[in-house]
Amino acid sequence: SDLSQCVRDRMRTAVNRLLLKLRLKRFVYQFMTHEPFPEYKSPSSPAWLLMSAIIRRFKELAGDRPLIIAPLVYDSYMRYRMAPNYIQRFTSLEKEIGFNFVDLPPYFSGLPSHVIDQCFLPGDCHYSPVAHGILAKAFIVELRRLAILNRCGEAPSFAGHR
């Protein structure tokens, strides 16, 4: 029921906050992975089927123009070992319909924990200006890798691109 799901969500949030305060979360996730998005475990989950349909529609609307999908993930992906099931979902769809998947967490890997802390607003999982700077650099690298942006910062012309 919706009520029991709400209670489970609140309990999960309370336990999560306690673990963060006790700094146990980092220790626990060194030994196990966690999947915060269980809908990415299966290609037939209703949530993934909806996401897949949305991306297919984006691709249809983009036509011959390049389409880039770069999912933004929670801070947990930068701080802990999270199950990377989302990568398999997006890359398999990328091969099937022909868009460009960009995985952003590797651009944050190797940063010291105090820098990761600066990437998110205090008490919030939204990206801060520090993270936006990292994302901007990541997109420049990726757009060049995909030959969508040249070294001078100019985009080549694409059929139908204005």
Secondary structure by P-SEA (a helix, b strand, c coil): caaaaaaaaaaaaaaaaaaaaacaaaaaaacccccccccccccccaaaaaaaaaaaaaaaaacccbbbbbbbbccccccccccaaaaaaaaaaaaacbbbbbbcccccccccaaaaaaccccccccccaaaaaaaaaaaaaaaaaacccccccccccccccc
